[in-house]
Amino acid sequence: MSSPTATTSRRTAPRPGSPRAAFASRAFRWVFLGTFASNIGTWMQNVALLAFADQLTHDATFVGIVTMAQLGPMLVLSPIGGVLADRFDRKVLMIGAATVQASMSAALAFAAMSDDPSLLLIVMCVLGIGIASAINGPAAQATTPALVGRENLAGAVAVNSAQMNASRVLGPILALIPFLETPSTVFFVNASTYVFVIAAIALVKFDSKPPHDPNREAPIRQFIAGVRAAKANKVVGRGLATVSIYSLFSLAYIYQMAGFSREELGLAGQAYRLLFGTFGLGAALGAIAVGTRLAQVDRTILVRVGLGGFGVSLAVFGLAFSTGVAFVSVGLSGFFYFIVITALSTAIQHEVEEENRGRVMGLWMMGWAGLVPVGSLLAGLAIDRVGFGPVFVAGAVVAAALIPFADLDATRRPPSAQGRRFDSPSPAPLPPETDAAAF
C-alpha cells in the first residue's frame, strides 16, 4: 500500500516535458533568469536601434542594412558556430560571446552620442554584436538538453521561447521610461545587462563539453556531414527548409515596423515601441501555448495552422486602415509566428543526435535568423519603390503557400529510414563522412 507521502509526491511531480519539469533544474533556472535579464536589454536596444536607424535616414534600405549587420552573420557564421559548439567547451563559447556583445553595445552607445553619428561606425558596431550572436546561438541551443535532460526538452524550448518573447514585450515597455528616451542610454543599459547572463553561465554546473569523438573531422567536413544528415532525416530537412523560406520572405515586417508605423500609421517614438511590444506579447503567448495547452497537438498541425493564421494577420496588418486594427493584427501575427517557430524547433530538437546537436542548431540559426536580414534588405529595396503594404502582403502569401509543404509527419520517412530516430544510436556506427547528422 502506498504511503501518503509517496502518493503526494506522485501527485505533485511535474509532468515530463512540461515547463514545470524544466524549471525543476536549478541550473536551467539560473541560466533562464540570467538570459531573460540580458534579453530584455537586448530588445530594448533592438527597438531603439531600428527606430534610430529610421530616424537618421528615413530610408528603408538603410534599416535593411542595419538588420543585415545585426542578423546577417547568422547566415554565414551559424554553421561555424555549430561546429565550434561540437568541438569546444560551450560554457566558454557563451561567456566569450556575451563579453564581445557587451563591449560592442557600449561602443554603439558612444557612437550614438555624437551630434552627427557615423552611419558606417553604427553598422560596424552592430556587425560585431551580430558576429558574437552567431557564435553564441548554436552553443546556447545545444546546451539546453544538458540543463534539463532530453525528456524535458519540449518544456525547456517552450519556456525559452516564451522568455525571449516576453523580453520583446518588456524591452520596448521599459524603453518608454523617460530616463531611457535617448538611444545611447538604451545601448549603455543593454551593455550592462550582459553581466547577468555571464554570471549565470559561469556559476552553474552542467556538462558543457561536447561528447568526445576520437574520429573527429575537420570543421568543413563536419559541416558537410551535418547537411547530409538533414537530407537523410525528413523531419529535420523539411523543418529547416520551411523555416528558411518563411524567414526569407515573410518576416521582414518585424524589422521594417518602425518605418511602417511612422509612414502608414503616423506612430513614432513611444507609440512605435508599444506597437512592437504588442507584437512581442503575441509571440510570447504563442510560445507559451505550444508548451502548455497545445503541447499534445501534432506538430504538423501546429505549423500549418500557425502559417495560415500568420498569413491572414500579416495581410491585415499590411493593409491596416486604423491604429486599432494594426495593434490587434500585429499581436496576432506574433502569436502565430511563434507557434510556427516553437513547433518547428521542438520537432527538430527531438530528431537530432547529441553529438551533432550543435551543427543542427547552427543550421537552424542560419535558416531562422540568418535569412531574416537578407529578406529585410530585399524588402527595404522593394518598400522604397512600391511601399510597405504590397511587400507585407507578399510575405503573407508566401506563408500561406508553405502550408502544404510543412509536413513533419515522421511516419512518412523513406523505407530505409523507417524505425530509426536520430536521437537513438544507429544499429552500427557509420563512417564519419556518411553518418546521418544535422541541420
N, C-alpha and C positions, 0 to 999 in steps of 0.2 A: 504494500500500500504506500502510495506516495505521501511524503510529508508535506505539511502546509507550506514550508519554506521552498521545497522543490517545485510545488505547484505554482507558487507565486513567481518563482524565478522563470518558469516556463512561460508564464503569462506576460511577464514584463520584458522578456528577452526580445531585442529588436529583430524584426524580420530580415533575414539575409538579403542583401541587395537594396535595402531601404536607406534613405538618408540618415535615419537614426542609427542604423548599424554602422554607417561610415563614421559618424560623429563619435562612436564608442572608442575610436582610436585616438589616443592622446596626441600622437604625432600628427595625425591628419587635422585635428582641431587647431593646433598651433600654427601649422602651415596655412591652413584655411584662413585663420584670423589675420596673420601677417600679410598674406596675399590680398585679402579683402581690403585692408587698410591701404596697401600700395595701389591697388586697382582704383580705389576711389580717387586718389591723387592723379592717377593716370588719366581717368576720364574727365576730371576737372581740366587737365591740360589738353586733352584731345578736343573737347568742345571749345575751349578758349583758343586753341591753335587754329582750328578751322575757321572760326569767326575772325580771328586776327588776320589770317591769310586773305579772306574775302574782303575785310575792311581795307587792307593795304592796297589791293589791286582792283577789286570788283570784277575779277576775271575768273571764270570757272576753270579755265585751263591751268592757271597758277594753283588754284586749290587742288586740282588733279595732280600737279607736280609735287606739292607738299604731301599729298596722300601717297603718291608713288615713293617718295623718300621714306615715309614712315612705314609703309607696309610692303613696298617692293622687295626689300631684302628677303622677305619670306619666300618669294618665288624662286630666288636663286640659292639662298643660303640655308633654307629649312632642311633640304636633304643632307647638306653637310652637317647641320646641327644634329640631325638624326643619327648620322654615322658617329659623330663625337659622343652622343649620348649612349651609344652602344659600345664605346671604346674606353671612355674615361669616367671618373667619379662624377655622378650627376649633381651631387651637392656642390662641388667645386665649380662646375659649369654655371649653375644657377646663381651662386653668390657672385661670381665674376661678372656675369651678365648684368645683374642688378646694380653692381657698383658702376659699371660703364653707363647704364641708363641714368643713374642719379647724376653723374658728372656731366653728361650731355644735356640733361634737363636744366642744370644750373647754368651751363654755358648759353643755352637758349634764352634763359631769363635775362642774362646780361645783354645779349643781342637785342632783345625786345625793349630794353630800357632806352635805346637810342632814339633821338628825335627823328632820325631818318634810317630806320633799320635796313641792313643789307639783306636783300632777298636771298642772295647766294649763301650768306652765313646762316640764315634761318634754315634753308634747305639742308645744309651740311650738318647742322646740329640735329635736325630731325632724322637725317640719314644715319647718324651714329646711334641714335636711340633705336632705329629700326633694325640695324645690324645686330645689336645686342639682343633685341627681342627675338630675332630669327634664330639665334643660337640657343636662347633660353627655352623657347617654346617646346621643342621635342623632348628636352630633358625633363621639363616640368610635367608634360603629359605622361612620359614614361615612368615617372616617379609615383604616380597615383596608386597603381596596384601594390607597390611596396608599403604604402602608408595604410591601406585599408584591407588588403587581400583581394584576390580575384573575385571571391564570392560577393563582395560588397562594392564591386566596381560600378555597377549601374547607379547606385545611390550616390557614390562619390562624384561621378560625372554629372549627375543631375544637380547636386548642390554646388559644385564648382561652376557650372553654367549659370545657376541662379545667382551665385555670388558675383560673378563677372557682370551680370546684367543688373543686379542691384546696385553695383558701383556705377553703372551707366545712369541710374536714377539719382543716386546720392551725389555723384560728382557734379553734374550740372546744377542740382539744387544748392549744394554748398557753395558753388561758384557764384550764386546770387548774393552772397554776403557782401555788403559794401566794401569791406576790407579786401576782398578778392576781385575787385572790379577791373583792375589793370592786368593785362596778360602776363607781364613779368612777375607779378606777385604770385599768380597761379602757378607759373612754372617753377618758382622757388619752392613753393609749398609741395608741389609734386616731387621735386628732388629729395625733400626731407622724408617723404613717406616711404622711400625705398629702405630706410633703416628698419622698418617693421618686418618686411619680408626677409631681409638679410639676417636679422636676429633670429627669426623663427626657424629658418632653414639651418642656421648654424647650431642652434641649441637642441633641436630634437634629434632623436636617434632612429634611423631607419636604414635599410640596406640600399645604399645609394650607388653601389658599384654594379656594373652590368655583369651578367653571367660570364664566366671565363670560357673562352673559346680557343683551344690550342691551335686550331686551323684558321685563325682569323686572317681575313684577306685585306688587301689594300682598300682604302676608302671607296675608290671608284668602282671596284668590283663588288663591294658591299652594297653600294647604291644600285648597281645593275641587278644584283640578286633580289633586292627589295622590289624593284619594278617587276621582275619576273614573278615574284610571289603574288603581287597584286593581280596580275593576269591569271594566275592559277586559281585564285580564290574569287569566285563570282561576287560574293557579298562585298569583299574589300574593293575589288576593281570597280564594280558598279557604284558603290558608295562614293568612292573617290572621284569618279567621272561626274556623278551627279553634283557633288559639292563644288567641283571645279567650274562646270558650266554655270551653275547657279551664282557663284561668286563673281564670275567674269561679267555676266550680262544683267544680273538682277539687283545687285547690292550697292551700286554706285550712288543711289539716292541717299544713303546714310551719310556719305562724306560730301555730298553736294547740298545738304539740307540747309546750310547757312545761307547760301545764295538764293535757294528756292524760297525760304521763309522771308527773306528781305524783298525780293522782286515780286513774288506771286502773292504773298500774304501780308506784306507790309510789317513783318515782325523782325525785330533785331534786338541785340543785346540780351536783356533778361528774358524777354518773351521767347527768343530763339532757344535759349538754354532750357526753358520749360518744355518747349516742343521736343527737344532732343531727350529730355528726361522722361517724357511720356512714352517715347519710343523704347527707352531703356526699361521702363516699368512693364510694358507689354512683353518685352523679351524675357525679363526675369520671371514673370508669371508663366510664360510658355515653358521655360526650363523647369520650373517647379512642377508644373502639370505633368510633364513627361516622367519626372521622378516619383510622382505620387499617384494621382488619380488615373493617369494614363500608362502607368508602369507595366501593366499586363497586356496592353494593346499591341498587336502585331506591328513591328516597326515599319514594314512596307506601307501599311495603312496610315500610320502616323505621318510618314514622309509625304505620301500622296495627298492626304487631307491638308497637311501643312502647306504644301506647294499651291494647292488650289485656293486656300484661304489667303495666303500671301499674295497671290496674283490679283485677286479681287481687291484686297485692301490697298495694295500699292497703286493699282489703276485709279481707284477713288482718290487716293492722296494726290496723285499727279494731276488730277483734274479737279481738285478741291475748289469749290466756289465760295467757301466760307472758312473762317478760322476754326469754328466748332467741328466741321467735317474733317478738317485737316488733323486736329488733335485726336479725334476718335480713330480715324483711318490709320494714322501713323502708329498709334498704340496697338491696333490690331495687327498691323504689318510686323511689328516687333514680336508679338505673341506667336504668330505663325512662323516667323523667321526662325525663332529658336526652338520651336517644336521640330522643325526640319533639321537644324544643326545638331541638337542634342540626340535625336533619334539616330542620325547617321553616325555620329561619333561613337555612341554606345555600341551600335552594331559592329563597327569596325574594330573597336577595342576588344570585343568579345571573340573576335575571329583570329587574333594575331598571337604568334608565339612570343614568349617573354624575351628571348634573345634577339628578336627582331623588332621589338616594340618601338624603340627609338626611331628606327628607319621608317616604320609605318607612320608614326605620328609626324615625322619630318615631312613625309609626302602629304599627309593630311593638312599640315600647316601651309604647305606650298599651294595646295588646291584651295583651301578655305581663305586664309588671309593673304596668300601671295598673289592671287589673281584679282582680288578686290581693287588694288591700286591701279592695275592695268585697266580694269573696267572704268574706274573713276576718271583716269586720264582720258580715255577714249570718250567717255560720257561728257567730260568737260569740253572737249573739242566740238562735240555734237551740240551741246547746250548753247555754246556761243553762236551757233548757226541757226538752230531750229527752236531753241527754248527748252525749258525744263519738262513741261508736260509730255511731249512726244517721247522724250528719252525715258522718262519714268514708266510710261505706259508700255514701251517696248520691253523694258525689263520685266514687267508683269506678264506679258505674253510669253516670254521665254520660260518663266517659272511654270506657267500653266502647261507649256509644251513638254516639260520634263516629267509630268505626272505618269504617263505610260512607261517611260524609261526607268523610273526609280523603282525597280523590282529588287528587293533584298531578300527574297524567299530562298533560304539556304537549301531547300529540298530540290531546287532546280539546277544544282551543280551538274557538271558533266559526269558521266558514269565513273570515270577514273578518279574523281574527287569524292564520290559518294562515300559516306561513312567516315570521312576524315575531317576533323576540325583542327584548325591551326593553333588552337590553344592546347592541343594534346600532342604527345610525341608521335613521330612517324613510326610505322612498323619497323623500318630500318633506316639508319642515317643515310642521307643523300650527300653526294659531294657538294661542297660549298657553292660551286657555280650553278648547281641545279636545284639547290634546296629552296623549297617554297617559302618565301619570306614576305615581303612587306609592301604596302602603300596604305 
